[in-house]
């Protein structure tokens, strides 16, 4: 096979060590030669690895995306040479030869002959934004889990507050929970803590709050869970302030993204953190959808199509797109809502949400790539696309491409 990269290296990264194999032109004779060394994954060890690669004048190094262990190696070497992060699924190793040295040599040979392509790794500002958004998502999910556990404690105690109130942690609900933790057990006194429209349900509240709440048991659990929720609320508020500062350089992009129906400011930040602000890494919008796993796969053999499973993409990106898709489906007079309703009537809600996710990601690519606001196609776009006038224009255009001159007139 042809050698496309003259001086390359393969890195097999583990938690404590990284095995490096370099492939360079042989000295004084034709052919190739390779050398292998093992380094520690400490900062000093990775710096020594960089010096060793510089001695061999390596221009490109590839490594497998192993958990999070690739990150310190990538971050310390990316300013020194071209580093490729390679999808593990693309590195099918020869069976029966599985060692760290063989892995690093195999990666080097794949790089050498141009048989693999690099994964998308965003620049440092986007990576920091991604860390913040994903950590915030983790905290929000943990807060939801704590609220669910608190609801289980209330049900165990016979407190049916959520059967009357809209939620457990409304202002009225929080006041009643704190009174229960403090030792108050009289349903009449607890029901009088209701505020606003909930006061119209005083009698129902008295029945719902007459349970078997024991301060020494249920009160201890509820107090700790409420404290945990308060801690998570404070942590989320701090992250929101950090996110506002980190996203400020991308303010023009975020303002354009919020013109897409269903995309709020927070969702726009999440999309930016996962997809980045530089769309030159994705030649077309279809490349972005394929990378994100928001499109069907291709699988056909012998002229017969088979089931094309969607590839695995970013869970955080899929979650953000799903939330935006549900919001876009509820908008009025938009193309996204009309397209969602059209597919939902034929294929169901799940397929419709999947198609709307794809529409949103395509819109993201065009808005960021072209630097323009979102231009809605209109709820009647599908009808206009299939109208007789559109078909006539399309056929005339095809004839003109073939070198013909077309003159239209009414039928006899």
C-alpha positions as CSV (number, residue, x, y, z in Angstrom):
1,X,0.0,0.0,0.0
2,X,1.0,3.6,-0.6
3,X,2.6,5.5,2.3
4,X,0.6,8.7,2.8
5,X,2.2,9.8,6.0
6,X,6.0,9.5,6.0
7,X,6.6,10.0,9.7
8,X,3.8,8.9,11.9
9,X,3.1,7.4,15.4
10,X,0.5,5.2,17.0
11,X,-0.3,5.6,20.7
12,X,-2.0,2.9,22.8
13,X,-3.3,4.9,25.8
14,X,-4.1,3.4,29.2
15,X,-4.7,4.9,32.6
16,X,-1.1,4.7,33.8
17,X,0.9,4.1,30.6
18,X,1.0,5.0,27.0
19,X,2.7,2.7,24.5
20,X,4.1,4.7,21.5
21,X,5.2,3.2,18.2
22,X,6.8,5.4,15.5
23,X,7.2,4.5,11.8
24,X,9.8,6.4,9.8
25,X,11.9,5.9,6.6
26,X,14.7,3.4,7.2
27,X,18.2,4.9,7.4
28,X,20.5,4.2,4.5
29,X,18.2,1.8,2.8
30,X,14.8,1.6,1.3
31,X,11.8,0.6,3.4
32,X,10.4,1.5,6.7
33,X,11.5,1.0,10.3
34,X,9.7,1.3,13.6
35,X,10.5,1.8,17.3
36,X,8.4,1.3,20.4
37,X,8.6,2.8,23.8
38,X,6.4,3.0,26.9
39,X,5.8,6.2,28.9
40,X,3.9,7.2,32.0
41,X,0.7,9.2,31.6
42,X,1.9,11.8,34.1
43,X,2.6,15.3,32.8
44,X,6.4,14.6,32.9
45,X,5.9,11.3,31.1
46,X,3.8,12.8,28.4
47,X,6.3,15.6,27.9
48,X,9.0,13.0,27.5
49,X,6.8,11.3,24.9
50,X,6.5,14.6,23.1
51,X,10.3,15.0,23.1
52,X,10.7,11.5,21.8
53,X,8.3,12.1,19.0
54,X,10.1,15.3,18.1
55,X,13.4,13.5,17.9
56,X,11.8,11.3,15.2
57,X,10.2,14.4,13.5
58,X,6.8,12.8,13.7
59,X,4.2,14.9,11.9
60,X,1.0,12.9,12.8
61,X,0.1,10.7,15.8
62,X,-3.0,8.7,16.2
63,X,-4.6,7.3,19.4
64,X,-7.7,5.3,20.2
65,X,-10.5,7.1,22.1
66,X,-10.1,5.1,25.4
67,X,-12.6,6.4,28.0
68,X,-11.2,9.7,29.3
69,X,-7.6,8.6,29.4
70,X,-6.8,10.0,26.0
71,X,-7.6,13.6,27.1
72,X,-4.3,14.5,29.0
73,X,-2.2,13.0,26.2
74,X,-4.2,14.8,23.5
75,X,-4.2,18.1,25.3
76,X,-0.4,18.2,25.9
77,X,0.5,17.1,22.4
78,X,-2.0,19.0,20.3
79,X,0.2,22.2,20.2
80,X,3.3,20.2,19.2
81,X,2.1,18.0,16.3
82,X,-1.1,16.9,14.5
83,X,-2.9,14.5,16.8
84,X,-5.7,12.3,15.6
85,X,-8.3,10.8,17.9
86,X,-9.6,7.7,16.2
87,X,-12.9,5.9,16.8
88,X,-12.3,2.5,18.3
89,X,-14.8,0.9,15.9
90,X,-12.6,1.9,13.0
91,X,-9.6,0.1,14.4
92,X,-10.4,-3.6,13.6
93,X,-7.3,-5.4,14.8
94,X,-6.0,-8.6,13.3
95,X,-7.3,-11.4,15.5
96,X,-4.9,-13.3,17.7
97,X,-2.4,-10.5,18.0
98,X,-3.7,-8.4,20.9
99,X,-1.0,-6.7,22.9
100,X,-0.3,-3.1,23.8
101,X,2.8,-3.0,21.5
102,X,0.8,-4.6,18.6
103,X,-2.0,-2.1,19.2
104,X,0.3,0.9,18.9
105,X,2.0,-0.5,15.8
106,X,-1.4,-1.2,14.2
107,X,-2.6,2.3,14.8
108,X,0.7,3.7,13.3
109,X,0.2,1.5,10.2
110,X,-3.4,2.7,9.8
111,X,-2.2,6.3,10.0
112,X,0.7,5.6,7.7
113,X,-1.5,4.3,4.9
114,X,-4.5,6.7,5.4
115,X,-7.0,4.0,6.4
116,X,-8.6,5.9,9.2
117,X,-9.9,9.4,9.8
118,X,-9.8,11.6,12.9
119,X,-12.7,12.2,15.3
120,X,-14.0,15.7,15.9
121,X,-12.3,17.3,19.0
122,X,-13.5,20.9,19.5
123,X,-11.1,23.7,20.5
124,X,-10.4,24.5,24.1
125,X,-13.1,27.2,24.6
126,X,-15.8,24.8,23.3
127,X,-14.4,22.0,25.4
128,X,-14.7,24.1,28.6
129,X,-18.2,25.1,27.6
130,X,-19.0,21.4,27.0
131,X,-17.7,20.4,30.5
132,X,-19.9,23.1,32.1
133,X,-23.1,22.2,30.2
134,X,-22.7,18.4,30.8
135,X,-21.9,18.9,34.5
136,X,-25.0,21.1,34.8
137,X,-27.1,18.4,33.1
138,X,-25.8,15.9,35.6
139,X,-26.7,18.1,38.5
140,X,-30.2,18.7,37.2
141,X,-30.7,15.0,36.7
142,X,-29.5,14.3,40.3
143,X,-31.9,17.0,41.6
144,X,-34.7,15.2,39.8
145,X,-33.7,11.9,41.4
146,X,-33.6,13.4,44.9
147,X,-37.1,14.8,44.4
148,X,-38.3,11.4,43.3
149,X,-36.8,9.8,46.4
150,X,-38.4,12.5,48.6
151,X,-41.8,11.7,47.0
152,X,-41.3,8.0,47.9
153,X,-40.6,9.0,51.5
154,X,-43.8,11.0,51.6
155,X,-45.8,8.1,50.2
156,X,-44.2,5.7,52.7
157,X,-45.5,8.1,55.4
158,X,-48.9,8.3,53.9
159,X,-48.5,12.0,52.9
160,X,-50.5,12.4,49.7
161,X,-49.4,16.0,49.0
162,X,-48.8,15.5,45.3
163,X,-52.4,14.2,44.9
164,X,-53.6,17.7,45.6
165,X,-50.8,20.1,44.8
166,X,-49.1,20.4,41.4
167,X,-45.7,19.5,42.8
168,X,-43.8,18.6,45.9
169,X,-41.5,21.6,46.0
170,X,-43.8,24.5,45.3
171,X,-43.7,27.3,47.8
172,X,-46.7,25.8,49.7
173,X,-45.3,22.3,49.5
174,X,-41.9,23.4,50.7
175,X,-43.5,25.2,53.7
176,X,-45.5,22.1,54.6
177,X,-42.4,19.8,54.3
178,X,-40.3,22.0,56.5
179,X,-43.2,22.1,59.1
180,X,-43.4,18.2,59.0
181,X,-39.6,18.0,59.5
182,X,-39.9,20.4,62.5
183,X,-42.4,18.1,64.2
184,X,-45.8,19.6,63.2
185,X,-48.3,16.7,62.6
186,X,-51.7,18.4,62.8
187,X,-53.2,18.3,59.2
188,X,-55.3,21.4,59.9
189,X,-52.2,23.5,60.8
190,X,-50.2,22.1,57.8
191,X,-53.1,22.8,55.4
192,X,-53.2,26.5,56.5
193,X,-49.7,26.9,55.1
194,X,-51.1,26.7,51.6
195,X,-50.7,29.8,49.4
196,X,-52.4,31.2,46.4
197,X,-54.8,29.0,44.4
198,X,-54.0,26.1,46.6
199,X,-56.0,27.6,49.4
200,X,-59.2,26.6,47.6
201,X,-58.3,23.0,48.4
202,X,-57.9,23.3,52.1
203,X,-60.3,20.3,52.9
204,X,-58.5,18.1,50.4
205,X,-55.1,19.1,51.8
206,X,-56.2,18.2,55.3
207,X,-57.1,14.7,54.2
208,X,-53.9,14.3,52.1
209,X,-51.7,15.5,55.1
210,X,-53.2,13.1,57.6
211,X,-50.5,10.4,57.5
212,X,-48.1,8.5,59.6
213,X,-45.1,10.8,59.3
214,X,-42.5,10.0,62.0
215,X,-40.0,12.8,62.7
216,X,-37.3,10.4,63.9
217,X,-37.4,8.4,60.7
218,X,-39.2,10.1,57.8
219,X,-38.2,13.5,59.2
220,X,-34.5,12.6,59.1
221,X,-34.7,11.4,55.5
222,X,-36.7,14.4,54.4
223,X,-34.4,16.9,56.1
224,X,-31.3,15.4,54.4
225,X,-33.0,15.3,51.0
226,X,-34.2,18.9,51.3
227,X,-30.6,20.0,52.2
228,X,-29.3,18.0,49.2
229,X,-31.8,19.8,47.0
230,X,-30.8,23.2,48.3
231,X,-27.1,22.3,47.7
232,X,-27.9,21.3,44.1
233,X,-29.9,24.5,43.5
234,X,-27.0,26.6,44.7
235,X,-24.5,24.6,42.5
236,X,-26.8,24.9,39.4
237,X,-27.0,28.7,40.0
238,X,-23.2,29.0,40.2
239,X,-22.9,27.0,37.0
240,X,-25.4,29.2,35.3
241,X,-23.2,32.3,36.1
242,X,-20.1,30.5,34.8
243,X,-21.9,29.4,31.7
244,X,-23.0,33.0,31.0
245,X,-19.4,34.2,31.2
246,X,-18.0,31.3,29.1
247,X,-20.7,31.8,26.4
248,X,-20.2,35.5,26.1
249,X,-17.7,35.3,23.2
250,X,-20.3,33.3,21.2
251,X,-23.2,35.8,21.9
252,X,-23.8,36.6,18.2
253,X,-24.1,32.8,17.3
254,X,-26.4,32.2,20.3
255,X,-28.7,35.0,19.3
256,X,-29.0,33.6,15.8
257,X,-29.7,30.1,17.2
258,X,-32.5,31.3,19.4
259,X,-34.4,32.3,16.2
260,X,-34.9,28.6,15.5
261,X,-38.4,27.6,16.9
262,X,-38.0,25.5,20.1
263,X,-34.4,26.6,20.8
264,X,-34.1,28.6,24.0
265,X,-31.0,30.3,25.2
266,X,-30.0,27.4,27.4
267,X,-30.6,24.9,24.6
268,X,-28.6,27.0,22.2
269,X,-25.6,26.9,24.7
270,X,-25.9,23.1,24.9
271,X,-26.0,22.7,21.1
272,X,-23.0,25.0,20.7
273,X,-21.0,23.1,23.4
274,X,-21.5,19.8,21.6
275,X,-21.3,20.8,17.9
276,X,-18.9,23.8,18.1
277,X,-18.9,27.1,16.3
278,X,-16.7,26.0,13.4
279,X,-18.8,24.2,10.8
280,X,-15.8,23.9,8.4
281,X,-15.1,20.5,10.1
282,X,-18.4,19.3,8.7
283,X,-18.5,19.7,4.9
284,X,-22.3,19.6,4.7
285,X,-25.2,19.5,7.1
286,X,-25.6,15.8,6.3
287,X,-22.1,15.2,7.7
288,X,-23.0,16.9,11.0
289,X,-26.2,14.8,11.3
290,X,-24.2,11.6,10.6
291,X,-21.6,12.5,13.2
292,X,-24.3,13.3,15.8
293,X,-26.1,10.0,15.1
294,X,-29.3,11.9,14.2
295,X,-30.0,10.1,10.9
296,X,-30.6,6.5,9.8
297,X,-27.6,4.4,8.9
298,X,-27.0,2.9,5.4
299,X,-27.0,-0.9,5.2
300,X,-27.6,-2.6,1.8
301,X,-26.1,-5.6,0.1
302,X,-26.9,-7.2,-3.3
303,X,-29.2,-4.3,-4.1
304,X,-31.5,-5.1,-1.1
305,X,-31.7,-2.5,1.7
306,X,-31.5,-3.7,5.3
307,X,-32.3,-2.1,8.6
308,X,-29.9,0.8,9.1
309,X,-29.4,1.4,12.8
310,X,-28.6,4.9,13.9
311,X,-25.0,5.2,15.1
312,X,-24.2,6.2,18.6
313,X,-23.7,9.9,19.1
314,X,-23.5,12.3,22.0
315,X,-26.2,11.6,24.6
316,X,-26.1,15.2,25.8
317,X,-26.6,16.5,22.2
318,X,-29.5,14.0,21.6
319,X,-31.1,15.1,24.9
320,X,-30.9,18.8,24.0
321,X,-32.3,18.2,20.5
322,X,-35.2,16.1,21.9
323,X,-36.2,18.8,24.3
324,X,-36.0,21.4,21.5
325,X,-38.0,19.1,19.2
326,X,-40.8,18.8,21.7
327,X,-40.9,22.6,22.1
328,X,-40.8,23.1,18.3
329,X,-43.7,20.7,17.9
330,X,-45.9,22.9,20.1
331,X,-45.2,26.1,18.1
332,X,-47.8,27.7,15.9
333,X,-47.6,28.3,12.2
334,X,-44.0,27.0,11.7
335,X,-42.5,24.5,9.3
336,X,-41.1,22.4,12.2
337,X,-44.5,22.0,13.8
338,X,-46.2,21.2,10.5
339,X,-43.6,18.6,9.5
340,X,-43.8,17.0,13.0
341,X,-47.6,16.7,12.7
342,X,-47.4,15.3,9.2
343,X,-44.9,12.5,10.2
344,X,-46.7,11.9,13.5
345,X,-50.0,11.1,11.7
346,X,-48.2,8.4,9.6
347,X,-45.4,7.1,11.7
348,X,-46.1,7.9,15.4
349,X,-44.7,10.4,17.9
350,X,-41.2,8.7,18.2
351,X,-40.5,8.9,14.5
352,X,-41.8,12.5,14.4
353,X,-39.5,13.6,17.2
354,X,-36.6,11.9,15.5
355,X,-37.4,13.8,12.2
356,X,-37.7,17.1,14.1
357,X,-34.3,16.5,15.8
358,X,-32.8,16.1,12.3
359,X,-34.5,19.3,11.1
360,X,-33.2,21.2,14.1
361,X,-29.6,20.0,13.5
362,X,-29.8,20.8,9.8
363,X,-31.0,24.3,10.8
364,X,-28.1,24.6,13.3
365,X,-25.5,23.9,10.6
366,X,-26.9,26.5,8.2
367,X,-27.4,29.2,10.8
368,X,-23.8,28.8,12.2
369,X,-22.1,28.0,8.8
370,X,-23.8,30.9,6.9
371,X,-24.0,33.3,9.8
372,X,-27.7,34.1,9.2
373,X,-30.9,34.0,11.2
374,X,-33.3,31.1,10.8
375,X,-35.7,31.5,7.9
376,X,-38.9,29.5,8.4
377,X,-40.1,27.7,5.3
378,X,-43.7,28.1,6.4
379,X,-46.3,25.5,7.5
380,X,-47.5,25.0,3.9
381,X,-44.0,24.3,2.5
382,X,-44.8,20.6,1.7
383,X,-47.9,21.6,-0.1
384,X,-46.1,24.3,-2.1
385,X,-43.3,21.9,-3.0
386,X,-45.8,19.5,-4.5
387,X,-47.9,22.2,-6.3
388,X,-48.3,22.2,-10.1
389,X,-46.3,25.4,-10.4
390,X,-43.4,23.9,-8.6
391,X,-43.4,20.8,-10.8
392,X,-43.5,23.0,-13.9
393,X,-40.5,25.0,-12.8
394,X,-38.6,21.8,-12.0
395,X,-39.3,20.3,-15.4
396,X,-38.4,23.5,-17.2
397,X,-35.2,23.7,-15.3
398,X,-34.3,20.1,-16.2
399,X,-35.0,20.8,-19.9
400,X,-32.9,23.9,-19.8
401,X,-30.0,21.9,-18.3
402,X,-30.2,19.7,-21.3
403,X,-29.7,22.7,-23.6
404,X,-33.4,23.2,-24.6
405,X,-35.4,26.4,-24.8
406,X,-38.8,26.1,-23.2
407,X,-41.8,28.3,-24.1
408,X,-44.9,27.7,-21.9
409,X,-48.4,28.2,-23.2
410,X,-52.0,27.1,-22.3
411,X,-53.1,23.7,-23.5
412,X,-55.3,23.6,-26.6
